Amino acid sequence: MKKSLTIIPDQTNWVTSWECSALCEILKKLNISFNLSRFSFNSFVYFSDKYEFIKKSQIYSCLFNLAICDYYHGDPTISPEFAPLLIQLKRKQDYLTRVRVSHSGIHRLLLEEGFGDKVFRIPIGIELDWFPFQTPQLKSEVRKELGIPESAVVIGSFQKDGNGWGEGMEPKLIKGPDLLLEALALLKRHFSELFVLLTGPSRGYVKTGLERLKIPYQHHFLQNYPEIGRYYQALDAYLITSREEGGPKAVLESMGSGVRLISTPVGQAQDLIQTGINGWLARSHNPEELSELTLEALQKTDVTTISLNGRQTAEKNTYSNQQELWSEFFRPLLGQD
């Protein structure tokens, strides 16, 4: 008997909710029917929020549903605060038929924790049309629009890195805002016109730190995610300092935009970045190494090949190029082999 599919979207209107929207578009292109937030008997229920799955899995299972959930990050060996979450997920394994992970680190973790053939790796993708390849003309245009000096060395950081959804004065340490500030403090010694461009919610800790370091910055809280592509145009480099990630989306966004990308060895960055080929991947989370790699990237006068290689990496990971992966993920479950 064929089963139906229900999608339970994330309600934060942030990264995971946009990823869920992209999945819905892929399902439409694959002609796989689904209900949004409205489950029925004998259906698979896809939770884009793992916490929502843990809260409601027993209710849904009692109604003869089987569950699917995303698990992008939450490795207790890196972030001990995730240990209780992983324990709960393991206890509810019987309710799970699939777990979607985005990178090799969590894939390996869940295999070691006994999830076996329930684990499927499908990277967090990109809508490349939102991220035009940077040109000198676009760079100058956007800087003029934002009031950023042409002569400035502009570093981008576009992710949420404060706890909660308020001002973000308490740092979310797995996102590495403390490492970001330390690396920028070291870079300031080399660039008299260092400038930081921020987007994303809850950036209070970083903004306060930049003010203390006397590094000029702008912060733009975008209500509409696709607008972020324009802000990459103003950058000289993008710096990821996270201790743990599911993506971040900035990996493919930077690559797609042709912007120099420097990252700690986290999430999809460790799977996608090849130092000197399409970006710069640190071996550690040491701010000195991050600043040295960023300095190396910024001092490289011709990065055309690296930028083009990055764009090619992004092209391989567009949502449209993931359709076959999602078809293999869903069709056997729904009796559509």
C-alpha positions as CSV (number, residue, x, y, z in Angstrom):
1,M,0.0,0.0,0.0
2,K,1.4,3.4,-1.0
3,K,2.0,5.8,1.9
4,S,1.6,9.6,1.8
5,L,4.1,12.2,2.9
6,T,3.7,15.0,5.4
7,I,6.3,17.8,5.8
8,I,6.5,19.6,9.2
9,P,8.5,22.8,8.5
10,D,10.7,24.6,10.9
11,Q,9.0,27.7,12.2
12,T,12.1,29.9,12.8
13,N,12.2,31.6,9.3
14,W,15.9,31.0,9.3
15,V,18.3,28.5,7.7
16,T,16.4,25.3,8.3
17,S,13.0,26.7,7.3
18,W,14.5,27.9,3.9
19,E,16.0,24.4,3.5
20,C,12.6,22.9,4.0
21,S,11.1,25.3,1.4
22,A,13.7,24.2,-1.1
23,L,12.8,20.5,-0.3
24,C,9.2,21.2,-1.1
25,E,10.1,22.7,-4.5
26,I,12.2,19.6,-5.3
27,L,9.3,17.3,-4.4
28,K,7.1,19.2,-6.7
29,K,9.6,18.8,-9.6
30,L,9.8,15.1,-8.8
31,N,6.0,14.8,-8.9
32,I,6.1,13.5,-5.3
33,S,2.9,14.7,-3.6
34,F,3.0,15.8,0.0
35,N,0.9,17.6,2.7
36,L,2.3,20.6,4.6
37,S,1.8,20.3,8.3
38,R,-1.4,18.3,7.8
39,F,-0.7,14.6,8.4
40,S,-2.9,11.6,7.6
41,F,-3.0,8.0,8.6
42,N,-0.5,5.7,7.0
43,S,1.9,8.5,6.2
44,F,5.6,9.3,6.6
45,V,6.1,12.5,8.6
46,Y,9.2,14.5,7.7
47,F,10.4,16.8,10.6
48,S,12.9,19.5,9.4
49,D,13.4,20.3,13.1
50,K,14.9,17.4,15.1
51,Y,13.6,18.9,18.4
52,E,10.0,18.8,17.0
53,F,10.5,15.2,16.1
54,I,11.6,14.3,19.6
55,K,8.6,16.2,21.1
56,K,6.0,14.7,18.8
57,S,7.3,11.4,17.6
58,Q,5.3,9.2,19.9
59,I,2.1,10.9,19.1
60,Y,2.6,10.4,15.4
61,S,3.8,6.8,15.7
62,C,0.6,6.0,17.6
63,L,-1.3,7.1,14.5
64,F,0.5,4.6,12.3
65,N,3.0,7.1,10.9
66,L,6.7,6.6,10.4
67,A,9.1,9.5,11.0
68,I,11.9,11.1,9.1
69,C,14.1,13.9,10.5
70,D,17.0,16.1,9.7
71,Y,20.1,16.0,11.9
72,Y,22.6,18.6,10.7
73,H,24.7,19.0,13.8
74,G,24.9,17.9,17.4
75,D,28.1,15.9,18.0
76,P,28.6,15.5,21.8
77,T,32.3,14.9,21.3
78,I,32.5,18.5,20.0
79,S,29.5,20.1,21.8
80,P,28.7,18.2,25.0
81,E,25.4,20.1,25.4
82,F,24.0,17.9,22.6
83,A,24.6,14.6,24.5
84,P,21.0,14.6,26.0
85,L,19.5,15.3,22.5
86,L,21.4,12.4,20.9
87,I,20.4,10.0,23.8
88,Q,16.7,11.0,23.1
89,L,17.1,10.4,19.4
90,K,18.6,7.0,20.0
91,R,15.7,6.1,22.3
92,K,13.2,7.0,19.6
93,Q,15.0,5.1,16.8
94,D,12.0,2.7,16.4
95,Y,9.9,5.7,15.2
96,L,12.5,6.7,12.6
97,T,12.7,5.3,9.1
98,R,15.2,7.9,7.7
99,V,17.6,10.4,9.1
100,R,18.9,13.0,6.7
101,V,22.4,14.4,7.5
102,S,24.3,17.0,5.6
103,H,28.0,16.1,6.0
104,S,30.5,13.3,6.7
105,G,31.1,14.1,10.4
106,I,27.5,13.6,11.5
107,H,27.1,10.7,9.1
108,R,30.0,8.9,10.8
109,L,28.6,9.8,14.3
110,L,25.2,8.3,13.7
111,L,26.6,5.2,12.1
112,E,28.8,4.7,15.2
113,E,25.7,5.3,17.4
114,G,23.8,2.4,15.7
115,F,21.5,4.2,13.2
116,G,22.8,2.0,10.4
117,D,21.0,2.2,7.0
118,K,18.6,4.8,8.3
119,V,21.2,7.5,7.7
120,F,21.3,9.3,4.3
121,R,23.7,12.1,3.5
122,I,22.3,14.9,1.3
123,P,24.2,18.2,1.6
124,I,22.6,21.5,2.4
125,G,22.2,22.9,-1.2
126,I,22.2,26.3,-2.8
127,E,19.9,28.3,-5.2
128,L,22.7,29.6,-7.3
129,D,20.6,32.2,-9.1
130,W,20.6,34.1,-5.9
131,F,24.4,34.4,-5.8
132,P,25.8,36.0,-8.9
133,F,29.6,35.7,-9.5
134,Q,31.4,38.7,-8.1
135,T,32.7,41.3,-10.6
136,P,34.7,44.5,-10.0
137,Q,31.7,46.5,-11.2
138,L,29.2,44.8,-8.8
139,K,31.6,45.0,-5.9
140,S,32.0,48.8,-6.5
141,E,28.3,49.2,-6.9
142,V,27.3,47.4,-3.7
143,R,30.0,49.1,-1.6
144,K,28.8,52.5,-2.8
145,E,25.3,51.5,-2.0
146,L,26.3,50.5,1.5
147,G,28.7,53.3,2.1
148,I,31.7,51.1,2.5
149,P,35.0,52.6,1.3
150,E,36.5,51.1,-1.9
151,S,39.9,50.9,-0.2
152,A,38.6,48.9,2.8
153,V,39.5,45.2,3.3
154,V,36.0,43.8,3.9
155,I,35.5,40.5,5.8
156,G,32.0,38.9,5.8
157,S,30.2,37.0,8.5
158,F,26.5,36.3,7.8
159,Q,25.4,33.8,10.4
160,K,23.5,33.8,13.6
161,D,26.0,33.4,16.5
162,G,24.2,34.6,19.6
163,N,22.0,32.5,21.9
164,G,18.3,33.0,21.4
165,W,16.5,35.4,19.0
166,G,17.1,38.7,20.8
167,E,20.2,40.9,20.7
168,G,22.5,38.0,21.0
169,M,24.7,39.4,23.7
170,E,25.4,35.8,25.0
171,P,27.6,34.1,22.5
172,K,26.6,30.8,20.9
173,L,30.1,29.3,21.2
174,I,29.6,26.4,18.7
175,K,29.3,29.2,16.1
176,G,32.7,30.6,17.2
177,P,32.0,34.3,17.6
178,D,34.9,34.5,20.1
179,L,37.2,32.9,17.6
180,L,36.0,35.3,14.9
181,L,36.8,38.3,17.1
182,E,40.3,36.9,18.0
183,A,41.1,36.3,14.3
184,L,39.9,39.8,13.3
185,A,42.0,41.3,16.1
186,L,45.1,39.6,14.6
187,L,44.2,40.7,11.1
188,K,43.8,44.3,12.2
189,R,47.6,44.4,12.7
190,H,48.0,43.9,8.9
191,F,45.2,46.1,7.5
192,S,44.6,49.7,8.6
193,E,41.2,49.7,6.8
194,L,39.8,46.4,8.0
195,F,36.0,46.4,7.8
196,V,33.5,43.8,8.8
197,L,30.1,43.2,7.1
198,L,27.5,41.4,9.2
199,T,24.1,40.0,8.5
200,G,21.9,37.6,10.5
201,P,20.1,37.9,13.8
202,S,21.5,37.9,17.3
203,R,24.9,39.5,16.5
204,G,25.2,41.6,19.7
205,Y,28.3,39.8,21.1
206,V,30.2,40.3,17.9
207,K,29.2,43.9,17.4
208,T,30.2,44.8,21.0
209,G,33.5,43.0,20.4
210,L,34.2,44.9,17.2
211,E,33.5,48.2,18.9
212,R,35.9,47.2,21.6
213,L,38.6,46.4,19.0
214,K,37.8,49.6,17.1
215,I,37.1,47.7,13.9
216,P,34.4,49.4,11.8
217,Y,31.4,47.3,10.8
218,Q,27.9,47.3,9.4
219,H,25.1,45.0,10.5
220,H,22.1,44.3,8.2
221,F,19.3,42.1,9.5
222,L,17.7,40.8,6.4
223,Q,14.1,39.7,6.5
224,N,14.3,37.9,3.1
225,Y,17.0,35.4,2.9
226,P,17.6,35.6,-0.9
227,E,18.7,39.2,-0.5
228,I,21.9,38.0,1.2
229,G,23.5,37.3,-2.2
230,R,24.0,41.0,-2.9
231,Y,26.0,41.4,0.3
232,Y,28.6,38.9,-0.8
233,Q,29.4,41.2,-3.7
234,A,30.9,43.7,-1.2
235,L,33.4,41.3,0.3
236,D,37.1,40.6,-0.1
237,A,36.8,37.4,2.0
238,Y,34.3,35.4,4.1
239,L,35.5,33.9,7.4
240,I,33.8,30.9,9.1
241,T,35.1,30.3,12.6
242,S,32.5,27.7,13.9
243,R,33.3,24.8,16.1
244,E,30.4,22.8,14.7
245,E,28.1,23.2,11.8
246,G,25.6,21.4,9.6
247,G,26.6,23.5,6.7
248,P,27.0,26.3,7.0
249,K,25.2,27.7,4.0
250,A,27.9,30.3,3.7
251,V,30.3,27.6,2.3
252,L,28.4,27.3,-1.0
253,E,27.2,30.9,-0.9
254,S,30.8,32.2,-0.8
255,M,31.9,29.7,-3.4
256,G,29.0,30.5,-5.7
257,S,29.8,34.2,-5.3
258,G,33.4,33.8,-6.2
259,V,34.5,35.2,-2.8
260,R,37.7,34.0,-1.0
261,L,36.5,31.5,1.6
262,I,38.4,30.6,4.8
263,S,36.9,28.1,7.3
264,T,37.5,26.0,10.3
265,P,37.2,22.2,9.6
266,V,33.5,21.9,10.3
267,G,30.3,20.6,8.6
268,Q,30.2,20.7,4.9
269,A,33.3,22.9,4.8
270,Q,35.5,19.8,5.6
271,D,33.9,17.9,2.8
272,L,33.9,20.6,0.1
273,I,36.9,22.9,0.6
274,Q,40.3,22.0,-0.8
275,T,42.9,24.5,0.3
276,G,44.4,26.4,-2.6
277,I,42.0,24.8,-5.0
278,N,38.6,26.3,-4.1
279,G,39.2,28.0,-0.7
280,W,41.3,27.7,2.4
281,L,40.5,25.1,5.1
282,A,42.1,25.4,8.5
283,R,43.4,22.3,10.3
284,S,42.3,23.6,13.7
285,H,40.1,26.1,15.4
286,N,43.1,28.3,16.3
287,P,42.5,32.0,15.7
288,E,46.1,32.4,14.7
289,E,45.9,29.8,12.0
290,L,42.6,31.4,10.8
291,S,44.1,34.8,10.6
292,E,47.2,33.5,8.8
293,L,45.1,31.7,6.2
294,T,42.9,34.8,5.7
295,L,46.0,36.9,5.3
296,E,47.4,34.4,2.8
297,A,44.1,34.5,0.9
298,L,43.9,38.3,0.9
299,Q,47.5,38.7,-0.2
300,K,47.0,36.4,-3.2
301,T,46.5,38.9,-6.0
302,D,45.1,36.5,-8.6
303,V,42.4,34.2,-7.3
304,T,40.6,33.7,-10.6
305,T,41.2,30.0,-10.8
306,I,40.3,29.5,-7.1
307,S,37.1,31.5,-7.5
308,L,36.0,29.6,-10.6
309,N,36.7,26.3,-8.9
310,G,34.6,27.5,-6.0
311,R,31.8,28.4,-8.4
312,Q,32.0,24.9,-9.9
313,T,31.7,23.3,-6.5
314,A,28.6,25.4,-5.8
315,E,27.1,24.4,-9.2
316,K,27.5,20.7,-8.3
317,N,25.5,21.2,-5.1
318,T,22.6,23.2,-6.4
319,Y,19.1,22.0,-5.4
320,S,18.4,21.1,-9.0
321,N,21.4,18.8,-8.9
322,Q,20.1,17.1,-5.8
323,Q,16.9,15.8,-7.3
324,E,18.2,12.3,-7.9
325,L,19.4,12.0,-4.3
326,W,15.9,13.1,-3.0
327,S,14.2,10.7,-5.4
328,E,16.3,7.8,-4.0
329,F,15.5,9.0,-0.5
330,F,11.7,9.2,-0.9
331,R,10.4,6.9,-3.7
332,P,11.2,3.5,-2.1
333,L,9.4,4.7,1.1
334,L,6.3,5.9,-0.8
335,G,6.0,2.8,-3.0
336,Q,7.1,4.7,-6.1
337,D,10.1,2.5,-7.2
